[in-house]
Amino acid sequence: MLPLAEPYVLQLDPYKPGKSIRDTEREYGVADVVKLASNENPFGPSPKALEAAQKALYDGHMYPNILRGEVKECICAYLGSPEFQLKHIMLGNGSNELISLLARALLSPRESLLNAWPSFLVYRMAAQAMGRHEHTVPLSSAHEYDLEAMVDIAKARTSHPVKLVFIANPNNPTGRYITRSDLERFFATIPEDIVVVFDEAYADYVDAPDYESALRYVLVRPRTVVLKTFSKIYGMAGFRIGYAVADPQINDIIHRVRDPFNVNGIAQAAAMAALQDNAHVAKSRQNNSAEMPRVVTALQELGLVITPSAANFVLVHLAPHMPSVPKVMEALIRRGVIVRSLENYDLPSALRVTIGTPAQNGRFLNAMAAVLKTG
């Protein structure tokens, strides 16, 4: 009998999302749960986006491609450079789909994907799902990218040379970012024939003066891709829409392998409206900037070690004398708070906590203090 699937598929561990509020309430019998596990915007989508989505429901009987060009026009206007045109934009069912499509379209069985670790798990899964080779470079002791080591591996012409590099800036799950000078040094040394993908899902939260998007490199280095998403600061994770900014030749290749109607019309309508609501974005960014130091300081006062973050979450390290991550997670859930364990990122003593509203953060901090006190 023919095997049902290839071994590399059967060996692939499915992605494990954070616990949902409804599942938690049903399983633990708790109510009014605060979810700080998936880096979602606690304010939800823009009211303008919700209004646009509601109107788009009336076109639900039509295939969604009618709006695709309009969405790309709005994105080009948002990017703010006349050099970016519709041909530079590729829409995806979240940036997750674009990660998978890039690996599927560009990686041959003879080539490898290069990734840092720990970083966003989907990069690794994109290679594993097709049985492709993967090289990984450990983060530094400060949880930062070792870009020099990544360049060295990229330059090594092994039996499975590196073709595709994924870099999250800021990184998930650490929250660390790459400075402008390090970005320039990286692009000056990485071979030109390698496709470099910068995932900037959390870039809208960064307020560091030495941070720079990789967008300008798309125009001067054709094998550069920048991924953006509406799932984070725009509060539209449930809509599933993101986009790639890339050379038209790369987008043409992705277009050949993507599903014909991969982004639904409701998400497209909401995305256009979201790009017009600067006030909602500013509110979300302001809340994150104000609440991040409050949460960090309170956790440090409890004896926890925090990795500095430029995103909308913090990496929290438990001390050896503290309860284990599973015990802390269980105790927090019973107090109505969900955070994220990072065992599947090889960080067994760490939690990732999203920055929520002031009230949500207060609930978490009180719960965390109680859990550590009772042990």
C-alpha positions as a Markdown table, in Angstrom:
| # | Residue | x | y | z |
|---|---|---|---|---|
| 1 | Met | 0.0 | 0.0 | 0.0 |
| 2 | Leu | 1.2 | 3.5 | -0.8 |
| 3 | Pro | 2.1 | 5.6 | 2.2 |
| 4 | Leu | -0.5 | 8.1 | 3.2 |
| 5 | Ala | 2.0 | 10.9 | 3.5 |
| 6 | Glu | 5.7 | 11.6 | 3.3 |
| 7 | Pro | 7.8 | 11.1 | 6.5 |
| 8 | Tyr | 8.6 | 14.8 | 6.7 |
| 9 | Val | 4.9 | 15.6 | 6.8 |
| 10 | Leu | 4.2 | 13.1 | 9.6 |
| 11 | Gln | 7.2 | 14.4 | 11.6 |
| 12 | Leu | 5.9 | 18.0 | 11.4 |
| 13 | Asp | 4.4 | 19.2 | 14.7 |
| 14 | Pro | 1.2 | 21.3 | 14.1 |
| 15 | Tyr | 1.3 | 24.9 | 15.1 |
| 16 | Lys | -0.1 | 25.3 | 18.6 |
| 17 | Pro | -2.0 | 28.6 | 18.9 |
| 18 | Gly | -2.6 | 30.3 | 22.3 |
| 19 | Lys | -5.7 | 29.1 | 24.2 |
| 20 | Ser | -8.9 | 30.8 | 23.2 |
| 21 | Ile | -11.1 | 32.6 | 25.7 |
| 22 | Arg | -14.1 | 30.4 | 25.0 |
| 23 | Asp | -12.2 | 27.2 | 25.3 |
| 24 | Thr | -10.6 | 28.4 | 28.6 |
| 25 | Glu | -14.0 | 29.5 | 30.0 |
| 26 | Arg | -15.5 | 26.1 | 29.1 |
| 27 | Glu | -12.6 | 24.0 | 30.3 |
| 28 | Tyr | -11.9 | 25.8 | 33.6 |
| 29 | Gly | -15.3 | 27.2 | 34.5 |
| 30 | Val | -14.0 | 30.8 | 34.7 |
| 31 | Ala | -15.5 | 33.9 | 33.3 |
| 32 | Asp | -14.3 | 37.4 | 32.2 |
| 33 | Val | -11.1 | 35.9 | 30.9 |
| 34 | Val | -8.2 | 38.2 | 29.8 |
| 35 | Lys | -6.2 | 36.8 | 26.9 |
| 36 | Leu | -2.6 | 38.1 | 26.7 |
| 37 | Ala | -1.2 | 35.2 | 24.8 |
| 38 | Ser | -1.3 | 35.9 | 21.0 |
| 39 | Asn | -0.1 | 39.5 | 20.7 |
| 40 | Glu | -3.5 | 40.7 | 19.6 |
| 41 | Asn | -4.6 | 44.4 | 19.8 |
| 42 | Pro | -6.7 | 44.7 | 22.9 |
| 43 | Phe | -8.8 | 47.5 | 21.3 |
| 44 | Gly | -9.8 | 45.3 | 18.4 |
| 45 | Pro | -10.3 | 46.6 | 14.8 |
| 46 | Ser | -10.8 | 50.2 | 13.9 |
| 47 | Pro | -14.5 | 51.3 | 14.0 |
| 48 | Lys | -14.0 | 52.3 | 10.4 |
| 49 | Ala | -12.8 | 48.9 | 9.5 |
| 50 | Leu | -15.8 | 47.2 | 11.2 |
| 51 | Glu | -18.2 | 49.5 | 9.3 |
| 52 | Ala | -16.5 | 48.7 | 6.0 |
| 53 | Ala | -16.6 | 45.0 | 6.7 |
| 54 | Gln | -20.3 | 45.2 | 7.5 |
| 55 | Lys | -21.0 | 46.9 | 4.2 |
| 56 | Ala | -18.9 | 44.3 | 2.3 |
| 57 | Leu | -21.1 | 41.5 | 3.6 |
| 58 | Tyr | -23.6 | 42.4 | 1.0 |
| 59 | Asp | -21.1 | 41.4 | -1.7 |
| 60 | Gly | -20.5 | 38.1 | -0.1 |
| 61 | His | -21.9 | 36.2 | -3.1 |
| 62 | Met | -19.2 | 37.6 | -5.3 |
| 63 | Tyr | -15.6 | 36.4 | -5.6 |
| 64 | Pro | -13.3 | 38.9 | -3.9 |
| 65 | Asn | -10.8 | 39.9 | -6.6 |
| 66 | Ile | -12.9 | 43.0 | -7.4 |
| 67 | Leu | -11.2 | 44.8 | -4.5 |
| 68 | Arg | -7.7 | 43.6 | -4.9 |
| 69 | Gly | -6.4 | 46.5 | -7.0 |
| 70 | Glu | -8.0 | 49.1 | -4.7 |
| 71 | Val | -6.4 | 47.5 | -1.6 |
| 72 | Lys | -3.0 | 47.6 | -3.3 |
| 73 | Glu | -3.5 | 51.3 | -4.2 |
| 74 | Cys | -4.3 | 52.1 | -0.6 |
| 75 | Ile | -1.2 | 50.2 | 0.6 |
| 76 | Cys | 1.0 | 52.0 | -1.9 |
| 77 | Ala | -0.4 | 55.3 | -0.7 |
| 78 | Tyr | 0.3 | 54.2 | 2.9 |
| 79 | Leu | 3.9 | 53.3 | 2.1 |
| 80 | Gly | 4.4 | 56.9 | 1.1 |
| 81 | Ser | 6.8 | 56.4 | -1.9 |
| 82 | Pro | 5.8 | 56.9 | -5.5 |
| 83 | Glu | 8.3 | 54.2 | -6.5 |
| 84 | Phe | 6.0 | 51.6 | -4.9 |
| 85 | Gln | 3.4 | 50.5 | -7.4 |
| 86 | Leu | 0.7 | 47.9 | -7.5 |
| 87 | Lys | 3.1 | 45.4 | -9.0 |
| 88 | His | 5.2 | 45.6 | -5.8 |
| 89 | Ile | 2.3 | 44.4 | -3.6 |
| 90 | Met | 1.1 | 40.9 | -3.1 |
| 91 | Leu | -1.9 | 40.2 | -0.7 |
| 92 | Gly | -2.0 | 37.1 | 1.5 |
| 93 | Asn | -4.3 | 35.4 | 3.9 |
| 94 | Gly | -2.3 | 36.9 | 6.7 |
| 95 | Ser | 1.4 | 37.2 | 6.3 |
| 96 | Asn | 1.5 | 33.5 | 7.5 |
| 97 | Glu | 0.3 | 32.4 | 4.0 |
| 98 | Leu | 2.9 | 34.5 | 2.3 |
| 99 | Ile | 5.7 | 32.9 | 4.4 |
| 100 | Ser | 4.5 | 29.5 | 3.2 |
| 101 | Leu | 4.1 | 30.7 | -0.4 |
| 102 | Leu | 7.6 | 32.1 | -0.5 |
| 103 | Ala | 9.1 | 28.8 | 0.6 |
| 104 | Arg | 6.8 | 26.8 | -1.7 |
| 105 | Ala | 7.5 | 29.0 | -4.7 |
| 106 | Leu | 11.2 | 29.7 | -4.3 |
| 107 | Leu | 12.9 | 26.7 | -2.5 |
| 108 | Ser | 13.9 | 23.8 | -4.6 |
| 109 | Pro | 14.8 | 20.4 | -3.0 |
| 110 | Arg | 18.5 | 21.3 | -3.6 |
| 111 | Glu | 18.2 | 24.6 | -1.6 |
| 112 | Ser | 17.9 | 25.6 | 2.1 |
| 113 | Leu | 16.0 | 28.1 | 4.2 |
| 114 | Leu | 18.0 | 30.0 | 6.8 |
| 115 | Asn | 16.4 | 31.1 | 10.0 |
| 116 | Ala | 17.4 | 32.3 | 13.5 |
| 117 | Trp | 16.2 | 30.4 | 16.6 |
| 118 | Pro | 14.1 | 31.0 | 18.5 |
| 119 | Ser | 12.1 | 33.1 | 16.0 |
| 120 | Phe | 8.6 | 32.8 | 14.5 |
| 121 | Leu | 7.9 | 29.1 | 14.3 |
| 122 | Val | 6.1 | 29.3 | 10.9 |
| 123 | Tyr | 9.4 | 30.0 | 9.1 |
| 124 | Arg | 10.7 | 26.6 | 10.2 |
| 125 | Met | 7.4 | 24.9 | 9.4 |
| 126 | Ala | 7.3 | 26.4 | 5.9 |
| 127 | Ala | 10.5 | 24.4 | 5.1 |
| 128 | Gln | 9.6 | 21.3 | 7.0 |
| 129 | Ala | 6.2 | 21.1 | 5.3 |
| 130 | Met | 7.9 | 20.5 | 2.0 |
| 131 | Gly | 10.8 | 18.5 | 3.2 |
| 132 | Arg | 13.2 | 21.3 | 2.5 |
| 133 | His | 16.5 | 21.8 | 4.4 |
| 134 | Glu | 16.8 | 24.4 | 7.1 |
| 135 | His | 19.8 | 26.1 | 8.7 |
| 136 | Thr | 19.4 | 27.8 | 12.0 |
| 137 | Val | 21.6 | 30.3 | 13.9 |
| 138 | Pro | 21.0 | 30.6 | 17.6 |
| 139 | Leu | 20.2 | 34.0 | 19.0 |
| 140 | Ser | 22.8 | 35.6 | 21.2 |
| 141 | Ser | 22.6 | 35.4 | 25.0 |
| 142 | Ala | 20.7 | 38.8 | 24.9 |
| 143 | His | 18.2 | 37.1 | 22.5 |
| 144 | Glu | 19.4 | 39.2 | 19.5 |
| 145 | Tyr | 20.1 | 38.1 | 15.9 |
| 146 | Asp | 23.7 | 37.0 | 15.1 |
| 147 | Leu | 23.6 | 38.5 | 11.6 |
| 148 | Glu | 27.3 | 37.9 | 10.9 |
| 149 | Ala | 26.8 | 34.2 | 11.5 |
| 150 | Met | 23.8 | 34.1 | 9.3 |
| 151 | Val | 25.8 | 35.8 | 6.5 |
| 152 | Asp | 28.6 | 33.3 | 6.9 |
| 153 | Ile | 26.2 | 30.4 | 6.5 |
| 154 | Ala | 24.5 | 32.1 | 3.5 |
| 155 | Lys | 27.9 | 32.4 | 1.8 |
| 156 | Ala | 28.8 | 28.8 | 2.3 |
| 157 | Arg | 28.0 | 26.9 | -0.9 |
| 158 | Thr | 27.2 | 23.5 | 0.6 |
| 159 | Ser | 25.3 | 20.7 | -1.1 |
| 160 | His | 22.1 | 22.5 | -0.1 |
| 161 | Pro | 23.0 | 26.2 | -0.4 |
| 162 | Val | 20.9 | 28.9 | 1.3 |
| 163 | Lys | 18.3 | 30.4 | -1.0 |
| 164 | Leu | 15.8 | 32.0 | 1.4 |
| 165 | Val | 16.5 | 33.9 | 4.6 |
| 166 | Phe | 13.8 | 34.9 | 7.1 |
| 167 | Ile | 14.3 | 37.6 | 9.6 |
| 168 | Ala | 11.7 | 39.0 | 12.0 |
| 169 | Asn | 12.3 | 42.6 | 12.9 |
| 170 | Pro | 11.2 | 42.9 | 15.7 |
| 171 | Asn | 11.6 | 39.3 | 16.5 |
| 172 | Asn | 8.9 | 37.0 | 17.8 |
| 173 | Pro | 9.0 | 35.7 | 20.6 |
| 174 | Thr | 11.8 | 37.9 | 22.0 |
| 175 | Gly | 10.8 | 41.4 | 21.0 |
| 176 | Arg | 14.3 | 42.4 | 20.1 |
| 177 | Tyr | 15.0 | 44.5 | 17.0 |
| 178 | Ile | 17.8 | 45.1 | 14.5 |
| 179 | Thr | 19.3 | 48.5 | 14.4 |
| 180 | Arg | 19.7 | 50.6 | 11.3 |
| 181 | Ser | 23.5 | 50.2 | 11.3 |
| 182 | Asp | 23.3 | 46.4 | 11.7 |
| 183 | Leu | 20.7 | 46.3 | 8.9 |
| 184 | Glu | 23.0 | 48.2 | 6.6 |
| 185 | Arg | 25.9 | 46.0 | 7.4 |
| 186 | Phe | 23.8 | 42.9 | 6.8 |
| 187 | Phe | 22.6 | 44.0 | 3.3 |
| 188 | Ala | 26.2 | 45.1 | 2.4 |
| 189 | Thr | 27.5 | 41.5 | 3.0 |
| 190 | Ile | 24.6 | 39.1 | 2.2 |
| 191 | Pro | 25.0 | 37.6 | -1.3 |
| 192 | Glu | 22.8 | 39.2 | -3.9 |
| 193 | Asp | 21.4 | 35.9 | -5.2 |
| 194 | Ile | 19.8 | 35.1 | -1.9 |
| 195 | Val | 16.2 | 36.1 | -1.2 |
| 196 | Val | 16.0 | 38.0 | 2.1 |
| 197 | Val | 12.6 | 38.2 | 3.8 |
| 198 | Phe | 12.1 | 40.7 | 6.6 |
| 199 | Asp | 8.9 | 40.1 | 8.6 |
| 200 | Glu | 7.8 | 43.4 | 10.1 |
| 201 | Ala | 4.6 | 42.3 | 11.7 |
| 202 | Tyr | 5.4 | 44.3 | 14.8 |
| 203 | Ala | 7.2 | 47.3 | 13.2 |
| 204 | Asp | 4.3 | 49.7 | 13.9 |
| 205 | Tyr | 5.0 | 49.4 | 17.6 |
| 206 | Val | 8.7 | 50.3 | 17.5 |
| 207 | Asp | 9.6 | 53.8 | 18.7 |
| 208 | Ala | 13.4 | 53.3 | 18.8 |
| 209 | Pro | 15.2 | 56.1 | 16.9 |
| 210 | Asp | 17.7 | 53.6 | 15.4 |
| 211 | Tyr | 15.1 | 51.3 | 13.9 |
| 212 | Glu | 14.5 | 51.2 | 10.2 |
| 213 | Ser | 12.2 | 49.2 | 8.0 |
| 214 | Ala | 13.8 | 47.2 | 5.2 |
| 215 | Leu | 11.4 | 48.7 | 2.7 |
| 216 | Arg | 13.9 | 50.9 | 0.9 |
| 217 | Tyr | 16.0 | 47.8 | 0.1 |
| 218 | Val | 13.2 | 46.3 | -1.9 |
| 219 | Leu | 13.8 | 49.1 | -4.5 |
| 220 | Val | 17.6 | 48.7 | -4.7 |
| 221 | Arg | 18.0 | 45.0 | -4.1 |
| 222 | Pro | 15.5 | 43.0 | -6.1 |
| 223 | Arg | 15.7 | 39.8 | -4.0 |
| 224 | Thr | 14.4 | 41.5 | -0.9 |
| 225 | Val | 10.9 | 41.0 | 0.5 |
| 226 | Val | 9.1 | 42.9 | 3.4 |
| 227 | Leu | 6.1 | 41.3 | 5.0 |
| 228 | Lys | 3.4 | 43.4 | 6.7 |
| 229 | Thr | 0.2 | 42.4 | 8.5 |
| 230 | Phe | -3.1 | 43.8 | 9.6 |
| 231 | Ser | -3.2 | 41.3 | 12.5 |
| 232 | Lys | -1.2 | 43.3 | 15.1 |
| 233 | Ile | -1.6 | 47.1 | 15.5 |
| 234 | Tyr | -4.7 | 47.2 | 13.2 |
| 235 | Gly | -6.4 | 44.6 | 15.4 |
| 236 | Met | -7.6 | 42.4 | 12.5 |
| 237 | Ala | -6.1 | 39.0 | 13.3 |
| 238 | Gly | -9.4 | 37.3 | 12.7 |
| 239 | Phe | -9.8 | 38.9 | 9.2 |
| 240 | Arg | -6.6 | 37.2 | 7.9 |
| 241 | Ile | -5.0 | 39.7 | 5.7 |
| 242 | Gly | -1.4 | 40.7 | 5.2 |
| 243 | Tyr | 0.9 | 41.7 | 2.3 |
| 244 | Ala | 4.3 | 41.4 | 0.8 |
| 245 | Val | 6.3 | 44.3 | -0.7 |
| 246 | Ala | 8.6 | 42.8 | -3.2 |
| 247 | Asp | 10.2 | 43.0 | -6.6 |
| 248 | Pro | 7.5 | 42.4 | -9.3 |
| 249 | Gln | 9.4 | 39.3 | -10.5 |
| 250 | Ile | 9.1 | 37.7 | -7.1 |
| 251 | Asn | 5.4 | 38.6 | -6.8 |
| 252 | Asp | 4.8 | 37.2 | -10.2 |
| 253 | Ile | 6.2 | 33.8 | -9.0 |
| 254 | Ile | 4.1 | 33.9 | -5.9 |
| 255 | His | 1.0 | 34.8 | -7.9 |
| 256 | Arg | 1.5 | 31.6 | -9.9 |
| 257 | Val | 1.3 | 29.3 | -6.9 |
| 258 | Arg | -1.2 | 31.1 | -4.6 |
| 259 | Asp | -4.9 | 30.1 | -4.5 |
| 260 | Pro | -7.0 | 32.3 | -6.8 |
| 261 | Phe | -9.1 | 33.9 | -4.1 |
| 262 | Asn | -6.8 | 33.7 | -1.1 |
| 263 | Val | -8.0 | 36.9 | 0.6 |
| 264 | Asn | -11.7 | 37.4 | 1.2 |
| 265 | Gly | -13.5 | 40.5 | 0.2 |
| 266 | Ile | -14.6 | 41.4 | 3.8 |
| 267 | Ala | -11.0 | 41.5 | 4.9 |
| 268 | Gln | -10.0 | 43.6 | 1.9 |
| 269 | Ala | -12.7 | 46.2 | 2.5 |
| 270 | Ala | -11.8 | 46.3 | 6.2 |
| 271 | Ala | -8.1 | 46.7 | 5.4 |
| 272 | Met | -8.6 | 49.7 | 3.2 |
| 273 | Ala | -10.7 | 51.4 | 5.9 |
| 274 | Ala | -8.1 | 50.5 | 8.6 |
| 275 | Leu | -5.4 | 52.3 | 6.7 |
| 276 | Gln | -7.4 | 55.5 | 6.8 |
| 277 | Asp | -7.9 | 55.4 | 10.6 |
| 278 | Asn | -4.7 | 57.0 | 11.9 |
| 279 | Ala | -6.3 | 57.8 | 15.2 |
| 280 | His | -7.0 | 54.1 | 16.0 |
| 281 | Val | -3.4 | 53.2 | 15.2 |
| 282 | Ala | -2.1 | 56.1 | 17.3 |
| 283 | Lys | -4.3 | 55.0 | 20.3 |
| 284 | Ser | -3.0 | 51.5 | 20.0 |
| 285 | Arg | 0.6 | 52.6 | 19.8 |
| 286 | Gln | 0.2 | 55.1 | 22.7 |
| 287 | Asn | -1.3 | 52.5 | 25.0 |
| 288 | Asn | 1.6 | 50.1 | 24.2 |
| 289 | Ser | 4.2 | 52.8 | 24.9 |
| 290 | Ala | 2.6 | 53.8 | 28.2 |
| 291 | Glu | 1.8 | 50.3 | 29.5 |
| 292 | Met | 5.0 | 48.5 | 28.5 |
| 293 | Pro | 7.2 | 50.1 | 31.1 |
| 294 | Arg | 4.5 | 49.7 | 33.8 |
| 295 | Val | 4.3 | 46.0 | 33.1 |
| 296 | Val | 8.0 | 45.5 | 32.9 |
| 297 | Thr | 8.7 | 47.4 | 36.1 |
| 298 | Ala | 6.1 | 45.5 | 38.0 |
| 299 | Leu | 7.3 | 42.1 | 36.8 |
| 300 | Gln | 10.9 | 43.0 | 37.7 |
| 301 | Glu | 9.8 | 43.9 | 41.2 |
| 302 | Leu | 8.4 | 40.4 | 41.4 |
| 303 | Gly | 11.9 | 39.0 | 40.7 |
| 304 | Leu | 11.3 | 38.1 | 37.1 |
| 305 | Val | 13.8 | 38.8 | 34.3 |
| 306 | Ile | 12.5 | 40.6 | 31.3 |
| 307 | Thr | 14.0 | 40.7 | 27.8 |
| 308 | Pro | 13.7 | 44.3 | 26.5 |
| 309 | Ser | 11.1 | 44.4 | 23.8 |
| 310 | Ala | 10.2 | 46.8 | 20.9 |
| 311 | Ala | 7.0 | 45.0 | 20.1 |
| 312 | Asn | 3.6 | 44.7 | 21.9 |
| 313 | Phe | 4.7 | 41.8 | 24.2 |
| 314 | Val | 7.4 | 40.9 | 26.7 |
| 315 | Leu | 9.5 | 37.8 | 27.1 |
| 316 | Val | 9.3 | 36.9 | 30.8 |
| 317 | His | 11.9 | 34.5 | 32.4 |
| 318 | Leu | 11.0 | 32.6 | 35.5 |
| 319 | Ala | 13.8 | 32.2 | 38.1 |
| 320 | Pro | 14.9 | 28.7 | 39.1 |
| 321 | His | 13.2 | 28.9 | 42.6 |
| 322 | Met | 9.9 | 29.9 | 41.1 |
| 323 | Pro | 7.1 | 27.5 | 40.1 |
| 324 | Ser | 7.5 | 25.9 | 36.6 |
| 325 | Val | 5.9 | 27.4 | 33.6 |
| 326 | Pro | 3.1 | 24.8 | 33.4 |
| 327 | Lys | 2.2 | 25.5 | 37.0 |
| 328 | Val | 2.3 | 29.3 | 36.5 |
| 329 | Met | 0.2 | 28.9 | 33.4 |
| 330 | Glu | -2.4 | 26.7 | 35.2 |
| 331 | Ala | -2.6 | 29.1 | 38.1 |
| 332 | Leu | -3.0 | 32.1 | 35.9 |
| 333 | Ile | -5.8 | 30.5 | 33.9 |
| 334 | Arg | -7.7 | 29.7 | 37.1 |
| 335 | Arg | -7.5 | 33.4 | 37.9 |
| 336 | Gly | -8.9 | 34.2 | 34.4 |
| 337 | Val | -5.6 | 35.2 | 32.6 |
| 338 | Ile | -4.1 | 33.5 | 29.6 |
| 339 | Val | -0.5 | 34.0 | 28.6 |
| 340 | Arg | 1.8 | 32.0 | 26.3 |
| 341 | Ser | 4.2 | 29.3 | 27.2 |
| 342 | Leu | 7.3 | 29.0 | 25.0 |
| 343 | Glu | 8.3 | 25.3 | 25.3 |
| 344 | Asn | 7.9 | 24.8 | 21.5 |
| 345 | Tyr | 10.4 | 27.7 | 21.1 |
| 346 | Asp | 13.0 | 25.9 | 23.3 |
| 347 | Leu | 12.4 | 28.4 | 26.1 |
| 348 | Pro | 11.0 | 26.1 | 28.8 |
| 349 | Ser | 11.4 | 28.7 | 31.6 |
| 350 | Ala | 9.8 | 31.6 | 29.8 |
| 351 | Leu | 6.4 | 33.1 | 29.1 |
| 352 | Arg | 5.3 | 35.6 | 26.5 |
| 353 | Val | 2.9 | 38.2 | 27.6 |
| 354 | Thr | 1.0 | 40.6 | 25.4 |
| 355 | Ile | 0.6 | 44.2 | 26.5 |
| 356 | Gly | -3.1 | 44.8 | 27.0 |
| 357 | Thr | -5.3 | 47.6 | 28.2 |
| 358 | Pro | -4.5 | 49.2 | 31.6 |
| 359 | Ala | -7.2 | 47.1 | 33.2 |
| 360 | Gln | -6.1 | 43.9 | 31.5 |
| 361 | Asn | -2.5 | 44.5 | 32.6 |
| 362 | Gly | -3.6 | 45.1 | 36.1 |
| 363 | Arg | -5.5 | 41.8 | 36.2 |
| 364 | Phe | -2.4 | 40.0 | 34.9 |
| 365 | Leu | 0.0 | 41.7 | 37.3 |
| 366 | Asn | -2.2 | 41.0 | 40.3 |
| 367 | Ala | -2.7 | 37.4 | 39.3 |
| 368 | Met | 1.1 | 36.9 | 38.7 |
| 369 | Ala | 1.9 | 38.3 | 42.1 |
| 370 | Ala | -0.6 | 36.0 | 43.7 |
| 371 | Val | 0.7 | 33.0 | 41.9 |
| 372 | Leu | 4.4 | 33.6 | 42.8 |
| 373 | Lys | 3.4 | 34.3 | 46.4 |
| 374 | Thr | 1.5 | 31.1 | 46.8 |
| 375 | Gly | 4.0 | 29.1 | 44.8 |
